[in-house]
């Protein structure tokens, strides 16, 4: 193989020259400005060595030029060599290519020392930078292939550097490139299967601080690429950690522009993208963990990224499972088509968002393997969300502990199991439909809420298993779609009458709000046979806003808790609600209810049946006041001769007992 490189210092004591600058003045004839006769015996300053091939010493078809100097050779006119080897002292400019130069070499090697170019042109078929440095300040350097190896450094501050096949950084475990300006162009073709393009191999590093890096084919990173700013174009695709399971590839994006014509993929090893800034535009997909055994991670704390799809966990097998993870703590992620997590059965994936913004037309969480979407902050907007896949192994988890998620349609459970987990700190908005299928689960902490925002928003429940939706008992579902159309609510409970036990294992909702932010129309529906018998709706609290209409459609709605009727209208049925003060739902307010209040006095409570009549989460004097105001009420006339104690005297007695109880507890 022909090479271009700056090689180690090969000077012997007899060749130890003074640090003198020599200027080549012609091609094939003339001489140079060496004044020391001893210099004329060394190879690098022989005029014939810079002539045409036919004038080179040695074999007619091949001759080398060696620069073994302690000084600097200035080239500012045409010069040629079959092979050029630079053996200069480390840290010294052994050759300077300036304006007027037209240097050509079949192969150029730089081992120690520096070749500096400020102007002119340098053309070589093979250019190797080993332990030395190629420092480009101006002019143009063109090569068929360029390789920066071992301890070599490619430094570009200006001018242009171009390769027609491959720019490789990091061969044999080292080598680095630093671009602070100018243009680096790799113009090869061949597509994904080709090895042409930019290759940053294990141990190699490319740092783009400014300028233009333009690669018309593939980029393969098995070392590290750092982009501080500048313009970076990838004409085909980007592969990180491609060839081996032990491969590691890192791309740090701190600023600037990145353009990718096709996909960004992580291969068989560990591929990592860290984005803290910059603008990334990908015409294809982001594929993390896209090959068997591969692991891919994208950490985004700033900047913007646009792509067609985000795939996490793709080609996989039971022996070599793949995994992809996207972690967003800031910045903006925009997907044109979809977010797909765990595309194959043996694959897994996870999307995490704690800050920033994410938008996507659709999301499939656990498409064919285990996948999760975890949101603890930030804002995400997805038109269609599926939690769980179309095969049994496709299990999905959507967990919200903070932030805001706006969805058009959300389906929990498909063929594979899906779970929706909510906490009070999270805000989930659904425009059109929230549906839980047979394999779906709902897990909510007390105080969780779903806001149904569309004019025809629908709660749809296919599940026959109340235990899978036990989280409904901690969930407020609020409809805010207005009066232009009818939102609907599936009557998923079995009508067991109005008793406390009837609410257990019966899809009971913590609170139903009709008219969250203004008048809203809501109608009950019965599209699915969740349980045997007549269907009904059970709630622990109900708010009917002024101007809102609740159509019961001939079914019963039972409310075991606070019913706030703020001026709405109920049609086609009546609401059966607990009476204020009636904690044990025996249709009367008496000492039984007072005993419940006393047992829960000054404690955290979340249920009407614990005597939290005001719904503020604690049993206190407010609830005692409700009890006193309704003392003696009965759902039927009191029996003849019955004696009802005076409320005022009984309440005083209760307060005294509670005070004694608190002192004893203390």
N, C-alpha and C positions, 0 to 999 in steps of 0.2 A: 504494500500500500504506500502511495506517495503521501508525504506529510508536509505541513507548514508549521514550524514551531520555533520558539526561542529556547535553546538547549543550555545545559549547564556550562559554566565557565571551564574551558579546556586549555587555558593558557599554561604554558610551561615557563620556567624562569627565563629562558632565552627569548620568550615572546612577551615579556612584561613590558608593555609600552607605556609611555607617558599619556596622561589624559589630554589628548590633543584632538582638535576637530579637523577632519579631512573632508574636502569637497570634491565629489566626482564631477568632472567638467565635460565629459563627452561620452559617446557610445562607440566603443570599438577602437577608438584612436585617442591620442592625447595622453593625459596623465592626471595626477592629482597633486594637491599642494603639500604632500609630505616633504619635510625638510630633513628628516633623519634618514640617512641611507639604509639603516637597518630596517626601516619600515618597508622598503621596497622588496624585501625578501619574503614578506608575509603574503598570504594568499589574497586577503580581502582587498588590498590596495593595488592589485595588478590591473591596469587598464583593460587588458585582453579579457579579463574575467567578466567585464560588463558589456562585451560586444555581442554580436549575433551568435547563434549556435555554432556556426561553422568556424568562428574564431576562438571558441572556448578551448582551453587546454584539455588534454586528455582525449578520451574517445570522442569520435565525431558525433555520436548520437546522444551523449550524456556527459555533462560536466557540472560540478558543484562550485558554488561560491561560499566560502566560509568567512564570517566576520568574527575574528577572534581578537578584538581590540579592547583597550582600555579607554579609548577616545570615542569620538562620534563621527560616523560617516554621514555627511549631508548629501542627499540625493535631490537635485533640482533640475534634472534633465533626463531624457530617455535612457533607460538601462534595462538589461535583460539577463536572466540566468535560467538554466534548466532547473536547478534547485538552489535555494537560498537558505543557509543555516546561520543563525545569529547566536554566537557564543560570547556575549558581553558580560561584563561584571554585573552582579546583582545590584539593582538600584540605579544603574547608569543607563543613560540613553545611548545605545549602541548605534542606532540608525535614526536619522530624522528625514522624513519624506516631506518635501516642501513644494510650494508652487512651482510649476514647470516640470515637475517630475512625472515620468510615465514608466513606472517600475513594473516589470512583469517577471513572474517566476512560475515554473511548472508546479513547484512545491516550495513552501516557506515554513520554516520551523523557528520558533522563538522559545529558548529555554531559560536563560537568565538574562537580566538586563531588560531594556525596553526598546521597542520600535515605536517611535512617535511620528504621527502624521499630522501636519498642519495644513497641507494643501496637496495639489497634484493628484495623481491616481496610482493605485497599487492593485495589480491584477494577478491572481494566483489561482490555479486549479484546486490546490489543497493547501489549507492554511491551518497550522497547528500552533497553539500557544500552550507550552508545557509549564516550565517554572518561571517564565518571564512575563512580560506585559506588552500587550498591543494597546497603545494609547492613541485614540483618534480624536483630534481637536478640529480637523477640517479636512477638506478633500474627500476622496472616495476610495474605499477599499472594496473590491469585489472578489469573491471566491466561489468555486463550485461547492465546496464543503468547508466548514469552519469547525474546529474542535478545540475547546478550552479544557485542558486536562491537568491533573495532578495539582501543582501549586500555581498554575497559570492564571492570569487576570486579563480580562478584556474590559477596557475602560473606554466608553464613548461619551465625549462631551460635546461634540459637534461633527459636522460632515455626515457622511453616510457609509454604512457597512451593509453589504448585501451578500447573500448566499443563494445559489440557484438550486440547492438540494437540501442541505441540513446544517443547522447551527446546533452543535452539541456542547453542553456545559456540564462538566463533572465526570468525564470518562476517567476510569481508574481511581475513583474515590475522591476526587477533588476538582478544583477549578471553579472560578467565579466570574461573573460579568456584572459590571456596574455601568449603568446608562444614566447619564445626567443631562443629556441633550442629544441633538442630532437625530438620525433615523437609522434604525436597524430593520432590514428587510430580508425575509426569507421567502423566496418566490417559488417554492417547489409545488408539485401537484401529487395526486395519488389517492387522496381520501383516507378513510379511517384505517384501512389495512396497511397503508404505506407507513414506513418509518421515516419518511422525509418530513421536514418541518423543523420546529424547535424542540430539542430534547434536553431536559435538565435531569441528568442522571443522579444516582445515589451519591450524596456528598457534594453535589454541585449546587450553586446558588446564583440566581439572576436577580439583580436589584434594579428596578426601573424607578428612578427618581424624577426623570423628566424626559421629554422627547417623544419620539414615535417608535413603537415596536409593532411591526406589521408582518404577520406570518400568514401566508396565503393557504397553508395546508394545516396539518395537525400540530398541536402542542402536547407534549407528553412530559409530565412532571413527576419524577421519582426523587427529586431533591426538594429545593425550595425556591419559589418565585415570590418576590416582594415588590408590590407596586405602590409607590408613595404617591405619585401623580403621573401625568403624561397620558398619551393616547396609546391604547393597546388593542390591536385588531387581530382576531384569530379567524382566519378565512375558512376553516373547516370545523374542527371540534377540539375540545380540551379533555385529556385523559390524565387523571392523577392516580398514582400507585398502580400502574397497569400490569406489569409482567408477572409478579410473584406475590405469594401471600405475605412474604416478609417485606414487600415494598412499602415505602412511606413517601407520600408526596404532599407538599403543603403549598398553598397559594394564599398569601396575605394581601388583601386589597385594602389599602388605606385611603386612596383617593384616585383621582383621574377617571378616565373613561376606559371601559372594557367592552369590546364588541365580539360576539361569538356567533358564527354563521349557523352552526349545527348544535350538537349536544355538548353538555359538560357532564363527564362521567367520572366515577371512581371505579378502579379496577379490582384486581384480586387482593390487593393489600389494603392499607389504611390511607385513605385520601382525605385531606382536611382543607377546607376553605375558611379563612377567617376574614370577615368583611367588617371593617370599622368605618368605611367611607367609600366614596367613589360611586360611579354610576355604571351598572353592569346590564347590558342588553344582550339577551340570548335568543336567537331565532328558533332554536330547538328546545330541548328539555334539559332539566337538571336531574341527573340520575345518581343517587347516592346509594352505595352498596349494590351496584348494578351487575356484579359478576360473582360467581360462586365463591363463597368464603370471604368476599370483600366487605370492607367496612368504610362507610363514607359519612363525613360530618361537615355540615356548613354552619358556622357560628356567625350570626349577623348582629352587630351592635350599632350600625349606622350605614348611611348610604342608601342606594336604591338598587333593586334587582328586578328585571322583567324577564320572564321566560314563558314558554308554552305550557309546560307541565313540570311539576315537582314529583319525581318518583323516589320513594324511599324503600329499599328492599326489593330487588328485582330478580334477576336470574339466580337461582339458588338450588340447593339439594339438601337432603337430610344430612349428608356427610359434611357438606360445606355450605352451611347457612350464611346468607348475606344479611347485612343490617345497614340501614340508613337513618341518620338523625339530622334534623334541621332545628337549630336553637336560635330563636330570635329574641333579642333583648332591646332592639331599637331598629331604626331604619324603616324602609318601605319595601315590601315584597309584593309584586303584582304578577299573577299567573293568568295567562290568556285563556286556558282551558280547564286544567284540573290539578288538584292535589291528591296523589295516590299513595297510600301507605300500605306496605306489605303486599306486593303485587302477586307473589307466588307463595305457595303453602309453607315452604321451609324458610321463607324470608320474614323479616320483621322490620318495623320502622316506627319512628316517633317524631312528631312535630311538637315543639315547645315554643310558646310565645309568652314573654313576660313584659314586653314593651314594643313600641313601634306599631306598624300597621301592615296587615296582610289582606289581600283581596284575591278571590278565585271564583270562577263560575260554579265549580263543583269541588267536592271533597269526598273521597272514599277512604274510610278509616278502617283498616283491617280487611282489605279487599280479598285476599286469599290466605293470609297468615295473620299473626297477632300484630295489630297496629294500635297506636294511641295518639291522641291529640290532647295536649295539656296546655291550658291557658291560665296563667296567673296574673296577667296584666296585658296592657296594650289593647289594640282594636283589630278585630278580624271580621271580614264580611264575605260570606259564601252563599251563593244562591241556592245550591242543592247539596245537602250533607247526608251521607249514608254512614251509619255507624254499624259495622259488621258487613260481611261479604256474602257472595253468592255461593259459597261452598262452606261446609261445616267448620273447616279450619280457619275460615276468615272471621276472626274475632276482633271487635273494635271497642275502644274506650274513648269517650269524649269527656274530659274532666275539666271543669271550670272552677277555679278557686279565686279568680279575680279577672279584671278586664271586661271587655264588651265583645260579644259575638252576635253579629246580625246575620240571620239565615232566612232564605226564602222558604225552603222546604227542608225539614229535618226528619229523617227516618232512622229510628233506633231499633236495630235488629233486622236482619234480612233472612238469609238461610243460616249464616253464622250468627253467633251471639253478639249483641251490641249493648253497651251500657252508657247511660248519661249520668254523670255525677255533677251536682251543683252545690255551691255554698252561698251564703248571703252576700259575700263580697263580689260575686260575679253577676254580670248583667247579660242575660240571654234574651234576644229579641227574635221572634219568628214572625215573618210577614204572612205566609200563606198556610202552612200546615206543619203541625208537630204530630208525628205518628209513631206509636210504639207497636211493633209486631210481636208475633208469638215468642220470638227469641230475644226480645228486648228487655232491658232492666232499667229502672229509674232509682237512683240513689241520691237523696237530697238531705242536706243538713237543715235543721229548723231555721226558718226565715228565708229560705231560697225562693226565687221568683222567676217566672217566665212571663215576658210581655208579648202578647199576641197583637201585632200592630196592623195587620191588613184589614181591609173592609169586609173580606169574606174569609177570615182566618178560621182554621179548623183544628180542634183537638180530636185526634182519631186514635182509638185504642183497640187493637186486635187481640190483645193478650187474654187468655183464659185463666191466668195465674196471678191473683192479687199479690202474692208474696214477692213476685218479681218487680212490682210497682209499689212496694211499701213506702218508697220515698215520697209518694203523693201526699202522704199525711204531713209532710213538712214543707209542702210547696204551695205558693200562691200563684195562681194562674190569672193574669189580668188581661182583659180584652179592651182594646183601644182603637177599634177600626172605624168608628163613626156610625152614622145611621144611613149611609147610602146603600148598604147591602146588609146581609145577615151573616154574622159569624156563627159557627156551630160548635157544639160540645157533645161528645159521645156520652150517652147515658150508659156507663159501663158497670154500674153496681146492680146487684139483685135486690129487688124491693122486699125488704124484711121488716118493714114498718119502722116506727120511730122509737128505738131503744138504744141505749149505749152500746150494747153488744152488736147491734145491726151495723155499726160503723167499722167493726173489726174485720179485716180481710175482705174488704168490699170496695176497693178502689176509692176510698174516701179521700177527698182533697182538703188540704188545710184551709185555703181560702179561695173563693171565686169572686173576682172583681169584674163587674160589668160597667164599663165606662171609666177606664183608668185616667184619661185626660180629657174627657168630654163625653157627651151622649153617644151610646153605642147600642147596636142591636145584637142580641145573642139568642139563638134558638137551640134547644136540646134536640138531639137526633139519636136514632137507634139503628145504626147500620151493621153492627156486628153483635153476634150472640156471645158475649163474654162469659156469661154464667146462665144457668138454667133459670127459667121463670121470667117474671115481668121485670123490666129494667127500670132503674131509678138512678138518681144522682145523690150522693152523700157528700156533704161539705161540713167543715168545722167552723166556717165563717163565710159570710156573704156580704158583699157591698154592691148596692144597686144605685148608681149615680143618677143625679137629676137629669131628666130627659131621656134616660136609657129605657130600653124595652127588653124584658126577659120572657121569651116564649117557651113555656114548659112542654108544649106539644102533647098535652094530655098525660104527661108522666109526672111522678112525684119528685120533688127536690126537698131533701131533709137537711136542715141546718142545725147542728149541735154546737152552737156558739153564737157569737155576736152577729146579728143581722142588722146591717146599716142600710136602712131604706132612706135615701137622700132625696127622694122625689121621683123615683122611676116608676115603671109600670110593669106589672106581671100579667100575662095573658095565657089563656088555655091551660089553666090549672092554678093551684095555690101552693105557696111555700109553707112547709111544716117546719117550724122553728122552735127551739127551746125558749121558754119564757125566762126573762131576766131573773136571776136568783135561783133558778131551778137547776142545781148542779147535778143531781142524780136522775134527772129526766123522769120523774114520777108524776109530772103534771101538777105539782104543787110546791110551794115555797114554805118550808117549815124547818123544824129542828134538825132534820136529816141533812139539809143543805147547810145549815149553820155548823154542824159537826164537820162537814167536809171543809168548809172555810177555816174553821179552827185548826184542823189537822194540817192545813197547808199555809197557815198564816206566816207572812213575811218570808216566803220561799219563792224561788223561781218556778214559774208554772207556764205552761203553754196551752193548756186545754180548759175549756169551759167546765169539764167534769172535775177539775181541781179548784173550781170557784174563781177562776180568773175571768170574771164577767166583762171587765173593761178591755181585755185583750192586750194589756201592756206588758205581759210576761211576768208579773209578780202579783201575789195575793196580798192586798193591803187595805187601807181604809177606803179606797175607792170602790173596791169590790164589796166591802162591808156596807157601804152606802147603797149600792144596788140591791143587796139582800134586804136591807131595812125598808127601802122604798117599795119593795114587792112582797113584803112579809104577809103571809096569810093567803096569798093568791092560790087559787085552785082551778084546775081545768074543768071542774064540774061543781055544782052547788054544794056548799058545805052541808053535812048531815044535820038533821033537826036536833037542837039541844047541844050542839057542839060548842066548845069554848075555845076561842082563839086568843092567846095572850096579846097584850098591847105591844106593838113593835118597839116603842121607845124603851119600855122597861126591859124587854128581852135583850135589846142591843146593848143597853148599859151593863146588863149581867154578862153578856158575851165579852164585852171589852174588858170587864174586870177579870174574867177567866183567862183571857188571852194575855193580859198583863202579868197575872200570876205565872202562867205557863212560860212566858219569856224570861221572867226572873229565875225560875227554876232551871231553865235551859242554860242561862248565863252562869 
